[in-house]
Amino acid sequence: MDEKKHKVELSPNDFSAIVKKAYDRGVSDHGITVQQLLEDLKVDLLKIKV
């Protein structure tokens, strides 16, 4: 079984937007824990990975 993995070119703007979104949420949502914030960040980053 030959399974091909496609790599998506991640533009600096995509990555920056995801990190900025996480930062903004961390600053504005005082009830969020670091673990929740990291989990959300991980999910967002995995969405752009194929």
TORKOL-4160 file (C-alpha; in steps of 0.2 Angstrom, whole numbers, padded with zeros to 4 digits, m for minus):
50
<pt num="1" X="0000" Y="0000" Z="0000"/>
<pt num="2" X="0008" Y="0016" Z="m0006"/>
<pt num="3" X="0000" Y="0030" Z="0004"/>
<pt num="4" X="0005" Y="0047" Z="m0002"/>
<pt num="5" X="0005" Y="0062" Z="0010"/>
<pt num="6" X="0003" Y="0079" Z="0003"/>
<pt num="7" X="0011" Y="0093" Z="0011"/>
<pt num="8" X="0002" Y="0110" Z="0011"/>
<pt num="9" X="0012" Y="0125" Z="0008"/>
<pt num="10" X="0009" Y="0136" Z="0024"/>
<pt num="11" X="0009" Y="0154" Z="0020"/>
<pt num="12" X="0016" Y="0165" Z="0034"/>
<pt num="13" X="m0001" Y="0174" Z="0033"/>
<pt num="14" X="m0010" Y="0158" Z="0037"/>
<pt num="15" X="0001" Y="0154" Z="0052"/>
<pt num="16" X="0001" Y="0172" Z="0058"/>
<pt num="17" X="m0018" Y="0173" Z="0058"/>
<pt num="18" X="m0020" Y="0157" Z="0068"/>
<pt num="19" X="m0007" Y="0162" Z="0081"/>
<pt num="20" X="m0015" Y="0180" Z="0082"/>
<pt num="21" X="m0032" Y="0172" Z="0084"/>
<pt num="22" X="m0026" Y="0161" Z="0099"/>
<pt num="23" X="m0017" Y="0176" Z="0107"/>
<pt num="24" X="m0032" Y="0187" Z="0105"/>
<pt num="25" X="m0043" Y="0174" Z="0113"/>
<pt num="26" X="m0030" Y="0171" Z="0127"/>
<pt num="27" X="m0030" Y="0190" Z="0131"/>
<pt num="28" X="m0049" Y="0193" Z="0130"/>
<pt num="29" X="m0056" Y="0176" Z="0137"/>
<pt num="30" X="m0050" Y="0177" Z="0155"/>
<pt num="31" X="m0059" Y="0160" Z="0159"/>
<pt num="32" X="m0049" Y="0150" Z="0147"/>
<pt num="33" X="m0035" Y="0139" Z="0153"/>
<pt num="34" X="m0018" Y="0137" Z="0145"/>
<pt num="35" X="m0022" Y="0119" Z="0141"/>
<pt num="36" X="m0039" Y="0124" Z="0132"/>
<pt num="37" X="m0030" Y="0137" Z="0122"/>
<pt num="38" X="m0016" Y="0125" Z="0117"/>
<pt num="39" X="m0029" Y="0112" Z="0112"/>
<pt num="40" X="m0038" Y="0125" Z="0101"/>
<pt num="41" X="m0022" Y="0131" Z="0093"/>
<pt num="42" X="m0017" Y="0113" Z="0089"/>
<pt num="43" X="m0034" Y="0110" Z="0081"/>
<pt num="44" X="m0033" Y="0125" Z="0070"/>
<pt num="45" X="m0016" Y="0121" Z="0065"/>
<pt num="46" X="m0021" Y="0103" Z="0060"/>
<pt num="47" X="m0034" Y="0110" Z="0049"/>
<pt num="48" X="m0022" Y="0117" Z="0037"/>
<pt num="49" X="m0012" Y="0101" Z="0037"/>
<pt num="50" X="m0017" Y="0088" Z="0024"/>
